[in-house]
Amino acid sequence: MSENRGKTVNFKKARDGEDKVRAVLQEVYQALEEKGYDPISQLVGYMISGEPAYVTSYNGARNLICKVDRDEIIEVLLKDYLQDGS
């Protein structure tokens, strides 16, 4: 552990694919919207807490989002945001 002190650690993990993550987010967003929830607020709650109850089970949205690691979702969102913003 002390040999990495002061060094930046490279974070790499096997990924499902950005398109899959985007598709899951779109489906979950639509299910939340159809049930009358504020999709952004609900997804933020899920991303911060990891609590799947923030996502409706309608149309399998809860099961769907649980199949994608939250760090993958964050990575795709950041990548899209930063690339679109530049």
N, C-alpha and C positions, 0 to 999 in steps of 0.2 A: 504494500500500500504506500509506503513512504517513497518508493521509487517513482511513483506517478505524481507526487506532490508538486504542485506548481505547473503541471502540464495539463493541457487540454486533452480530454479523452474523446476519441472519435466514436460516436454513437451510430452503429449500423445494425439493422435488424431485418430479417426476411420480411418482405412486404407482400400483401395480397394484390396490389396493383391499384394505381391511382384511379383508374376508371371504375373499378369495383367500389371503391370508397365513395366516389362521387355519386354513383348510382344508389348506393345505400342511403346516403344523406338525402338525396332527392326523394326517395320513397318514404323515408321517415318524415321528412319535412311535409310532404303532401298528406300523410296520414294524420299528423298532428293538426294541420290546417283544417282538414275535413272534420275532425272531431271538435273544432272550435278553440283549440289551444293557440297560444302565441308560439310558433315553432322555434323562433330564435331563443326566446327565454327558456323554453323547455330543454332545448339542446345545450344551452349554456349550463343549465343546472345539471344535466347529465355529465357534461364534460368536466365540470369542476368536481362533482361529488363521486361520479362513477355509479350512481344509483340508477338502475334501469327503470325505476318507477316514474322517472321524469318523462319517459317515452311511453306513449299509448301502446297497448297490445293490439289495437285495431289494425287489420290487414297484416298482422305479423311484424309490425314495425319494431317492437321491443326485441323480439328474437333476432331480427335482422341486424339491428345495431349492435347487439351483444356479440355478434360474430366477427366484428371488426375491432381491433385494439384501438383504444382511445388515442394512443400516441400516433397511430397511423392517420387517424382523422385530423389531428392537430397538424401533422406534417403536410398533408394535402392542403388543408385550409391555409396554412402559412405560405406554402409554395405558390398556390393560386393567388393569394392576396399580394404577395411581394412581386410576383412576376407581372401581374396585371397593373400594379401600381407604378411600375418603372417605365 
